[in-house]
Amino acid sequence: MANASAPSAAPTMNNRYYWKATISGLAGNTLELYDFLLYGTAASLFFPALFFPGENQFAATLASLATFAIGFIVRPLGGLLIGRYGDRFGRKKALLFTLWVMGSCTIVIGLLPTHAMVGVLAPILLIAVRVVQGIAMGGEWGGSMVLVSESVPQNRRGFFSAIPNLGGFVSQLFVAGAIALVLLLPQDAQLSWGWRLPFLASIVVLIAGLWMRRNLVETPVFEESKAAEADGTEPEVRRGSIAALFIDHWRDIILMIGLRFSEGLPYFLLTVFAITYAKSIGVNAAGLQASILIMAVIAIPATCFYGWLSDKIGRRPVFAIGSAMVAITAFPFFLLLNTGSFWLITLGYILVLNLGHNPVGAVQPALFSEMFPAHSRYSAVAGAREIAGIVTAGLTPFIAALLAGPDNTRWYLVAGYVVVGAILSLIAIKIVPETSRRDLVDISRDVSDATTDITGPRNPMPDAYHNEQHPGPSRHSVTASARQRR
């Protein structure tokens, strides 16, 4: 009798499909980051008055930013659980679930009653929605990046997998534009109904993302991994997705935490905390959003370039250059921000994010996917990244606000915090081996070594995976490949 869990025939792997999978990942990541950036901005500008009135301004801001951090605190749970589901039953099924839940929660936030309407129930509802949303988001980034990395050729993996990570900057365009329009409204309109509009508008991205994602199929790497599991020919012992993450890959988890500092700290510092800080020193909010908008536009071609470059010279050099730039530009950014000059502030954003953060962010999707084996890749990438994200991303605005103090005069402590984080990332990338040529079916091999093995010849992962000129595997070739590795 046929095995019910046997993989179906893989699709033809061609340039059209590579872009289809890539744009699907971009849509999901855009929705994910759209909410977090929008929420972070609203937590600085609107939520202290709407959900935490009665507190002094500093306490209300801290409480509002704490709800931002809550979404990150629960994300590891989502990364581990949804990731395990994706490792067992398929990347596509898991990613459809994450997109549905994320989008629905974003819309619900735009419909929530405020403190003036229902009292203390308002912040309770806000936190509850953030918890549910955070769990779904925990499985989105890792799954999207794994799906793209496993669907494209090895020699273009850095380029294609960098594109979904543009979601943060594409969403920044939407958020900056939406907030700029809301800020044009009278103050009363902003606080009564204007703040809701950007949250409700996310339905457009949700519909587009679901439509694209429903038309995807499972990756060739996942298909071969499942075939190897069915035949008992996996290249390494399976302990179970979650157990493997903490038992077999504890070292990689520690390294991933270090690698995330030079990406998470500058990004959420400059797109969330800087808004609160700039407001306290009298910088025009609309002008600041325009600076962020310019940075986000530049980030799109810059990130694609850095991803392409990592395919040519390796992940480690590109990552190290970006981390070093983050460390070098942290103090100059605050000096430029303190001038209040629109163009100098814009220059500060370009220095830290386009020259520092972008190389790091472009490399991370491919690098993280290449660090873990196929049978636990989704749960490992999603879970480990989100565990790291609690410290390196979610708590960043809150920690920065504490360091800066009630009057925001200790900006140098915030800049120092970023420098220390960037140095930790430089140490981590020094330890991590170069991964750009790894075979994602069996990460103990490089692609250049895929056709030979000390135990005998191996039918390599189909040429479509390594080179876009040939069609993808049939079920028969996938199973045969797994048997020959034995």
N, C-alpha and C positions, 0 to 999 in steps of 0.2 A: 504494500500500500504506500502511496506517495506520502512524503513527509509534509504535514500541513503547514509547517513553518518554513519550508524551503523557499528561498528567494525567487522572485519572479524575474523574468528577463530584464536585463538592464537596458536603458534607453541608448539610442545612438548618441555618442559623445561628440559634439561638434561645437563650434564657436557660438552658435545661437543658444544652445542649451547652457553653456558656461555663463553667458550673460543673463539668461533667464534665472538660473539659480542665484547668481550674484545680486541681481536687482531685487529678488525676493528677500534675500538676507538684508539688503539695504532698507527695504520698506519696513521690515520688522524692527530693525535697530533704530530706524528713524522714529517710529512710534514709541519705542522704549525711551529713547533719550528726549523726545519731545515732551513726554510727561515729566521726566525728572528735571529737565531744565525749566520747563514752564512752572512746575511746582516750586522749584528752588527760587525762581524769580518772584512768584506770587508770595512765597513764604517771607521774602524780604520786603516786598512793597505793599501787599494787601492783607495777608493772613493775620499779622499781629493785631490789627484793628478788627478784623472780621471774626476771628475764632478765639482770640486771647485778649479781649478787652479787660480793663481794670488793672492790668499789670503796668509797671513802669515800662518805658520803651525798650530798655535793654533786656529786661526779663521776658517781655512779650516776644522780642526778636529771637532770643535763645529758645523759648518754647516752640516757636514756629519752626526754627531750623532743626530742632530736635525731632519733630514729626517728619522732616525730610530724611533724617538719619534712620528713622525706624524702618523705612522702606528698604534700606541697605542691610539692616541687621537681620531681617528675615530672608533676604535673598539667598544666602547659602542653603537654607532648607529647600527652597525651590530648585536651586541648581542641582542639589543631590538627588532629590526625588524625581523631578522631571527629567534630569539627565539619565538616571537609571532606566526610566521608562523608555527614553530615546535610544539607549544602548540595547535594550531588549526587543523593542517592538518597532523601532524606526525613527529616524530624525524627523520625517515629515509629520507624523501623527503628533509628536510632542510639540512641534513648532506651531501647528495649527491651534493647539490648546493655548499655548502661551499668548499668541496674538489675540485670540478671542478675549481672554481674561484681561490682558493689559488694556486693550481698547475699551472694553466695557467699563472698567474702573475709572479710566480717564474721563469718560463721559459722565459717570456718576458723580465724580468730584465737582464737575460743573453744575450739578443739580442739587448739591448739598445745601441744607439750611445753615444760616450763620448763627452766631451766638445771640444776636439780637432777636432771632426768631424762636429758637428752642433752648437757649441757655447752654448749660454745660454739656448737653447732649451733642452739640455741634462739634466740638473737638473730639469727642469720643467716636462719632461717626467718621470723622476725617481720618483718625488713626486706624479704625477698622478697615476702611477702604485701602489705606496705604499698606496694611499688612497683607491683604489678599493680593493686591497689585504687586507688591514686592516679591511674593512667592512666585508669581508668574514670570516676573521680569528676571528672576534668578535663572530660569531655564532658557531665556530668549537669546542673550548675546552668545553664550557658549554654543548653543545649538546652531544658530545661524552661521557662526564662523566655522564650525566643524562641517556643516553641510556643504558650504562653499569649498573649503579646503579639500574635502574628499571628492568633489565633483569636477575639479579642474586639473589640467596637466601640472606635473611637478615643476616644470621650468617656468610656469607663470603663476604659481601658487601665491607668491607674495603679492603680486599685482592684484589678482582677482579677490583674494581674501581681505585686502586693504579697503576695497570699495564699500562693503557693508559697514565697515567701521567709520565711514563717512556719515553714518546716520546721526552722530552727535552734532556734526556741523550743518548738515542739511536741516535737521530739526532746529538748530540754532538760528538759521535763516527764518524759519517759520515763527519761532518764539520771539526773536527780536522784532520781526515785522508786526506780529500780533500785539506784543506789549507796547510797541511804539504807537500803534493805532489806539489802544486802550488809554494810553497816557494823554492822548489828544482830547479825550472826553473831560467834561467837568468832574471835579473831585467826587461829588455825590454820585454821578453816574458810574464812575469807576468802581466805587465800593458797593453799589446796589446791584448792578447787572453787568457792567462792562467786563469785570474780571472773569465772568463765567464763559464768555464767548470763545476764548482760545481753547478752553478745555472741551467745549462741545464741538469745535471744529475738527477735532482729532478723528471724527467719524470718517472723514474723507480718506485719511491714510489707512485706517482700519479696513475699509471696504477694498481699497486697492491692494493692500497686502494680502488679504484673504483670497482674493481672486487669483493673484499670482502664485501663492503658496499651494493652493489646491491643485494646480497643474504641474507640480513637481513630482518626481519619483525618488525612490531611495538611491543613495550614492553607490557607485561600484565598490567602494571600500567596505561599506556596511554589508552589501550583498555577499562579498567574499568572506567577510568575518562570520556571517551567519552560516554560510556553507561549511566553513572550517569547523564551526561549533557542532554542526549536525554530524559531521564525519569524524569528529574527535581529532582533527588535525591542526588545531590552533598552535601558533608558534610559541605560546607561553601559557602557563597554568592560569586558569581563571579562578579567582577567589570570590567573585561577585563585585559588582561595580563600586559600591560604596566602600566595602572592605578593602578593595584594591587601592582605592584612593589614599587611605590612611596607613595601610600596611606596606604596600609595595612602592608607593610614590610619595612618602612623607618628605623626602629630600626635595622633590620637585615642587611640592606645595610651599615649602619654606622659600625656595628660590622664586616662585611665582609671586609671593607676597612682596619680596624685594623688588621684583621687576615691575610691579604695579605702582610703586611710589612716584616714579618720574612721569607716569601717565595720569594717575588719578589726582594727585595733589595739585598740579598746575591747572588742570582742566576745571575742576570744581571750585578751586580757589578763585579763578578769574571769571567764571561764569555764574557763580552763586554768591560767595562771600564778598567779592569786589563790588557787587551792586549795593550791598548794605554799607560797606566801607565808603564808597563814593558818595552815597547819599548823605552820610554823616559829615563829610568834609565839603559839602556844597556843590559837588559835581552834578551837572544836569543829567537826569536819568535818561532822557531821550537821546542825548548826545552819546552817553555811554553805550546804549543799545546800538547806536549806529556804528560805533567802534567795533563792537562785538560782531556786527553784521559784516563789516569789511573783512575782519579776520576770518570769519566763517567762509566767505566767498573764496579767499586765498587758499584756505585749507583744502578745498576740494581738489584742485590740480596738484597741490603740494603733496597730499597724502597718496594720491595715485603714483606720483613720481617716486616717493620714498619706497612704496611697495615694489615698484618695478626695479628700483635700485637694489633692494634686498635680494631679488632673484639673480642679480648680476654679481654682487660682491659679498652676499651673505647677510644673515639677520643680525649677527652680533655687531659688525661695524656701524650699521645704520642706527641700531638701538643705542649704542654707546655715544655716538655723536649727539643724538637727540637729548639723552640724559645729561650730558655735559653742558649743553646749551641751556637746559632748564636751570641747572645750578648757577651758571654764569649770569643769567638774566633776571633772577628772582628779585634781587635788591634794586637793580635799575628800573624794574617795572613799577615798584611803589614810588620811586622818585619821580618817574614820569606821570604817574597817576596823581600825585600830590600837586602837580603844576596846574591841574584843571584844564589844560590845553587839549582840545579835541584831537589834534594831529599827533601830539606827543603821547597821549593816551593810546591812540590807535597804533602808534609805533611800538609801545610797550606790549600790546596784545600780539602783534606780529612777531616780536622777538621771542616771547615766551612760548606761545602756542604754535605758530607756523614754523619757527626754526627749532624749537625745543620739543614740544609735545608731539607734533605731527609725525616726525620720524619714529618715535616710540609707538604711537598708536597705530601706525601703518604696519609695523612689524609684528605686533602682538598676536593678531589672529592666526597667522601662519605659524609663528614660533610656538604658541601654546598648543596648537593642534599637533605639532610635530614632537611634542614632549611626551605624549601618552599613547598607549596601544589602542587599536581600533575598538576592542570589545568593551573598554571603559572610557573611551575618549570623551564622549559627551558629558558624562557625570563628572569626570575628572576636570575637564576644562571649565565647565560651568560651576561646579562646586568649589574648586580651588580658587578660581578667579573671584567668586563672590565672597568667599571667606576673606581673601585679601582686600576686597573692596570695602569691607566694614571700616578698616583702619585707613586705607589709602584714598577712599573716595567719599563714602557716606558721612563719616564723621568730620571730614575736612572743613566744611563751613562752620560747624559747631566749635571745633577746636580752634580754628582761626579767630572766631569771635571772642572766645575766652582769652586767647593770647593777646589780641588787640586791646581788650579791656573795654569798660563802659564808654569811654570817650574816644576810643579808636586811636590812641596816640602811640601804642606799642606795635606799630606796623613792622618794625624791624624783627620782632620775634616771629611774626608770620612768615616773613621772607626767609629767615633762618630755618624755619620748619621745612620750607620747600627745599632749601639747599641740602639739608640733612637727608631728606627723602631721596633726592636725586643721587646723592653719594651712595646710599644704600642700593639703588638700582644699578649704579656703575659696578659695585662689588658683585652683585648678583649676575650681571651679564658677563662678567669676567669668568665666573665659575661655569656658567651654562655652556655646553658644547655647541658648535655650529650644527644647525639642524636642517638647513635649506635643501639638502639632497636626500633626506630620509624618505624611505618608502613607507607610506602611511598604512599599508597593509601589515607590514612587519617592520617596526621602527628600529630593529636591531640591524637593518640593512640600509645602505645607501642605494639610490636608484641605479647608480653606475655598477653596483654589484648584484643587481637583482636577477641576472640570468645565470649566476653560478652559486654553488654552495658546497661546503665540504661533504655534505651528505648526498650530493648528486645534483643533476640539473633541475632547474625550477622554471616552470612556465610563469613568466612575470605577470604582474598586474597589467591588464591589457594596455596596448599602446595608447589608447584614447586617454588613459589616466596620465601617462607620461608625455604624450605627444598628441596634439589635437588633430592629427591627420588621419587617424584610423577610428573605426567604430568601436563602441564599447563591447563588453563581454556578454556572451550568452550565459544562461545558467550552467550549461554544460562546461564551458571553459572556466568559469569561476570555480566550480567544484573540482575540476581536473587540476587546476592550479593549486588548490588547497591540498589535494592528495600528493602532488609531486613534491611539495615542501616537506612531506613526511620523510 
